[in-house]
Amino acid sequence: MSEQNHAGFAIATCLNKNGVNKIFTLCGGHISPILVGCEKLDIEIIQVRDEATTVFAADAVSRITDSVGVAVVTAGPGVTNTVTAVKNAQMAQSPLVLFGGAAATLLKGKGSLQDIDQLSLFKKYVKKAVSVKKVRDIVPVVQNALNEAKSGVPGPIFIELPIDLLYPEEDIRKEFSNKLSKNGFFNKIKYWYVNKYLNDLFSKKSSSVAILENKNFSLNQKKIDQAALKIVKAKKPVFICGNQVTQNKEYLSMFRKSLKKLQVPTFTSGMARGCFNNKHDFFYRHNRRHALKNADVIVTLGVPLDFRLNYGFSFNHEAEYVAINKSKNDLILNKKPDLSILGDPAVIIHEIGKIINAPNCKEWKNELKDLNKKREKEILNDSSVIYDKVNPIYLCKKINELKSNESIIIADGGDFVGTASYVINPNHPLEWLDPGPFGTLGVGGGFAIGAKSSFPHKEVWILYGDGASAYSLAEFDTMCRHNLPVIAIVGNDASWQQIAREQKSMLGSNIGTKLEFTSYEKVVEGYGGIGYFIDNQNDIETIIKAAKKDAANGLPVLINVHLSKTDFRKGSISV
């Protein structure tokens, strides 16, 4: 049998031509040809321990590189295990492609192994869910998926690949022939039908699937002029930046230069963290609600008015609201803008920057600057409080001080991670990864694998709540096998503390929120990594420096830190 006579090689060739240099997978017989095809073309195959991780890792690749992340999982439970991660990618607008194996086309609905209706399951959670029916359609379908994932509003694509399309034709014909008898009239009809079916399945006729080009947004110059006029006349303008400003890496530098020119007070969230830092005098981390309550012009750049912005309820009702977004739905979510512009926020801000200079809002910037400094001082004071165990704010402060200049921060849920978002600063764009608006736990291992495999020279940090850590501790096995030395911090307060704090105060019980001070570092040691334990904050600096050295020498590390419970984030639960 030729190494190249199966569809797995054709898929690999298409991925290779489109700049995909790695895939994430958990093996299964339904998808083996894809893995073998990728191996022949030197596409890196990173085999993880949970199917959800394949999608989380592909998601991270899509967010921080120009490539579309690709995950490959087997049929049935392999596919269903990815649903949460796919929905998370959809809400985060991450362009990725998920290949799922499936039962043979001729055996669907007949009790075949791991056969379920996968398209119905996914169609609400992806931009497109498609099942390939003919071998000749595989390449154009894959090409379309790679294009469509990134075009318009980015998002995940699901491709179902029945097993009989992937394996060599001669093997599939042999398999069906062994199941059929030619004796008797009805058996002959069955034999004829199956062979006719297989002939059509493997037909080399030209494909009817047209190749789609990337969809670009057209510029509405009239609306751009209107937005520019509102901004330049404003006395108290505010920009709120979301994920979309980072989605097109080609535009990111242009966007940052435009905001530096405009000097409009700016707040960031999600993937936009790191676009600006404390060195930029128009950037503010704290007191966003105050800014929104007092602004006279509010411009949202690629972020909807969901729970993260209190559904727009925190806006000054007299302020003019300008929404710029790739999504028609997000433009008008929960509040009708005074001006809505459909398009890429990075491009539109660049166009606005060509028209106007910075508005005259010095007093407003000073007001926000003073409030920001006040909050920073409060956080610093909170970090100096001594508890019986480690102060989580102090821990975050030390991580921020000791991480390298080029560090990717993975935020995987929990009260400790929420605290970290107030203290730890990414130094550059695309160096902060959190779940996004879906708020799922368990992204840590997958995001870290995707990030470290894409940028081996950067430190990659996972910030875990102790509850969230359990979802992906097994991926330290993956990190060890694939030489992906990340540094993980478990903020261990033996509790689902963000839930417990509010549940106790509102309902009088912390039932269901208790954990133990589990030795998570020993779990990692069992997988071949290095574990450290801290219960005295005087040891933090020494151990973090040791962990950094271990990671630099090629070993993944986890530091288990026993934290005291605090009220720093009281009232932070979101619904």
C-alpha positions, -999 to +999 in steps of 0.1 A: +000+000+000+013+034-009+018+059+020-001+085+001-031+066-012-055+076+015-074+108+023-054+115+055-025+125+033-047+148+012-059+165+044-024+169+056-013+184+023-041+210+024-032+219+060+004+222+052-003+245+022-023+267+045+004+272+071-008+247+097+023+232+112+008+214+142-024+196+151-037+185+185-053+151+189-063+122+210-059+091+189-087+068+176-092+044+148-116+066+130-090+093+125-057+074+122-051+082+085-051+120+093-024+115+119-004+093+096-007+118+068+004+147+090+034+126+102+045+121+066+045+159+060+063+167+092+032+184+107+037+182+145+013+159+162+007+168+198-012+140+215-031+152+247-050+133+274-085+147+269-104+156+238-115+190+252-078+199+255-073+194+217-098+223+211-085+245+239-049+241+225-061+249+189-080+279+204-048+292+219-029+288+186-057+307+168-056+336+193-019+342+194-006+333+159-017+339+123-025+302+119-059+285+123-057+260+151-066+225+142-079+197+165-085+161+154-107+137+175-123+103+170-160+096+166-188+096+192-175+103+227-143+117+212-164+144+195-189+149+223-160+155+248-151+187+229-185+204+231-177+228+260-144+238+244-160+244+210-187+266+226-160+285+245-142+291+212-174+303+195-181+329+222-144+340+222-146+342+184-116+320+179-110+307+144-103+269+146-111+237+127-122+206+145-120+173+126-142+146+140-142+110+129-175+093+122-191+059+113-189+047+077-213+065+055-231+032+046-234+022+082-248+054+097-278+047+118-273+010+118-256+005+152-221+011+141-194+018+168-196+054+182-223+065+157-243+095+167-258+125+150-228+148+154-239+176+131-271+183+151-250+184+182-226+211+168-246+232+144-255+258+171-220+261+184-200+266+152-200+288+122-205+257+101-209+220+106-204+198+076-202+161+069-181+151+039-199+126+017-174+119-011-136+116-011-133+141-039-150+168-017-125+165+012-099+189+001-123+217-010-143+213+023-111+216+043-099+246+023-132+263+028-132+256+065-097+272+069-109+303+050-143+306+067-130+302+102-110+335+099-134+355+077-161+379+090-167+371+126-141+344+134-152+311+149-149+273+149-158+250+121-166+213+125-159+188+098-172+153+101-151+127+082-167+092+080-141+064+084-147+050+049-135+082+033-102+083+051-088+048+047-073+034+014-100+024-012-087-011-015-090-017+023-126-003+024-137-025-006-121-055+011-138-048+044-173-045+028-167-075+005-159-097+035-193-088+049-212-096+018-222-129+000-228-132-037-250-162-033-287-158-039-307-132-058-310-107-029-274-110-019-264-102-055-285-070-054-269-060-021-235-067-036-243-046-067-256-018-045-226-016-022-202-017-051-221+011-069-221+031-037-183+026-032-177+036-069-194+068-063-177+073-029-143+071-044-151+087-078-125+111-090-150+134-107-144+171-103-157+185-071-188+207-070-176+225-039-165+260-046-136+275-028-145+304-006-124+335-003-120+354+030-147+379+035-136+415+041-156+443+057-163+473+036-156+507+051-185+531+057-167+564+054-198+584+064-201+566+097-163+568+103-165+606+099-194+607+123-175+587+149-144+608+145-165+640+150-181+626+182-147+616+196-128+648+188-156+670+204-158+649+235-146+662+269-148+628+286-143+601+260-137+564+269-126+535+247-133+499+257-112+473+238-121+436+235-108+405+217-115+417+181-087+443+182-062+415+183-078+390+159-060+402+128-023+403+137-016+423+106-036+452+120-025+450+156+005+473+154-015+498+133-043+498+159-019+505+188-002+534+169-036+549+162-047+548+199-013+563+209-021+592+186-057+596+197-048+595+235-084+586+244-087+571+279-087+533+272-097+502+291-090+466+279-105+432+286-099+396+275-073+392+247-069+430+245-050+429+278-013+436+271-020+459+241-012+487+265+004+489+299+012+514+326+038+531+304+009+544+282-006+575+299-040+569+282-044+534+296-062+526+328-067+493+346-090+503+375-123+522+381-138+514+347-173+517+361-166+553+373-153+561+338-184+547+321-207+565+346-192+599+339-181+597+302-198+618+276-187+595+246-183+558+250-168+537+222-167+499+224-142+483+202-149+446+195-167+439+228-204+434+233-225+448+262-227+414+280-222+407+317-186+420+316-199+455+309-230+451+331-252+449+300-247+486+295-264+495+327-233+512+340-231+536+311-239+573+316-274+576+302-266+609+286-234+597+270-232+591+232-226+554+226-206+543+196-203+506+189-177+491+165-179+454+160-176+426+134-208+411+146-242+425+137-258+409+168-231+423+191-235+458+178-269+461+193-268+436+222-287+450+252-284+487+242-290+505+209-260+526+200-262+562+189-239+551+161-230+516+151-202+506+127-199+471+113-163+462+107-129+454+121-124+478+151-086+479+145-091+491+109-118+516+118-098+532+146-069+535+122-092+554+098-105+576+125-069+584+135-062+596+100-090+622+103-086+637+138-060+644+165-064+638+202-095+654+218-089+680+244-096+659+276-066+666+298-087+671+330-106+639+324-074+619+319-060+634+351-091+625+370-089+589+358-052+587+365-056+598+401-083+572+406-061+546+390-032+555+413-054+554+443-066+519+435-031+507+428-021+520+463-050+502+479-040+469+462-004+474+474-016+480+509-038+449+507-008+429+496+011+437+528-015+422+551-002+392+570-025+361+572-020+326+586-013+314+551-001+331+520-017+364+510-030+358+474-025+395+465+012+393+476+016+361+456+003+378+425+026+408+431+056+385+433+046+366+401+043+399+383+077+410+395+095+377+387+080+366+354+101+373+324+096+402+300+081+378+275+056+357+294+022+344+283-003+342+311-030+316+311-059+324+334-079+293+343-106+304+367-111+307+404-110+334+430-072+335+430-072+340+392-097+368+395-073+385+420-044+380+396-063+400+369-060+431+391-023+426+398-005+408+370+003+428+339+010+412+305+039+431+290+029+427+253-001+421+231-013+385+229+003+375+262-029+371+282-053+341+276-085+336+295-116+316+287-136+346+274-173+353+279-183+317+283-162+315+315-155+278+313-130+262+336-104+237+324-087+258+297-053+259+315-036+228+302-048+232+266-041+269+264-006+264+278+001+235+254-010+256+224+009+287+236+042+269+245+042+249+213+038+281+193+063+302+213+089+279+228+111+309+238+085+325+260+077+317+296+042+303+298+024+305+331-008+288+341-027+305+369-050+279+384-077+281+411-074+248+430-109+238+417-100+246+381-067+228+383-083+193+384-097+197+349-063+196+332-036+183+356-033+152+334-019+174+306+013+176+325+019+142+310+015+158+276+038+186+285+065+162+297+062+140+266+063+169+242+089+190+260+066+219+268+080+233+301+053+256+315+051+270+350+018+265+368+007+282+401-022+266+420-038+292+443-050+266+468-075+278+494-093+244+497-125+260+484-145+271+454-141+304+471-157+328+446-189+308+449-186+300+486-181+337+496-214+348+480-233+317+487-225+319+524-235+355+527-267+352+506-279+317+515-262+310+548-244+279+537-212+269+519-224+234+510-208+220+478-180+245+478-155+227+502-122+212+489-091+199+507-056+213+507-047+186+481-010+180+473-014+189+436+024+192+432+027+154+438+003+147+410+026+166+386+056+148+399+039+115+391+036+126+355+073+134+353+073+172+361+086+191+391+064+200+420+069+227+448+049+235+478+046+269+496+027+277+528+050+306+539+052+336+517+088+342+526+096+312+504+078+326+473+107+343+456+132+315+461+108+288+448+096+308+418+132+315+408+139+277+411+108+270+390+119+294+363+153+276+362+136+242+360+114+253+331+144+269+313+160+234+316+130+218+299+108+205+327+072+216+334+066+228+370+037+232+393+038+253+425+011+245+450+005+275+472-017+274+503-037+306+504-056+324+530-092+333+522-098+371+518-126+394+509-106+412+482-131+401+455-163+403+476-193+408+453-174+396+422-197+367+412-213+374+378-246+360+365 
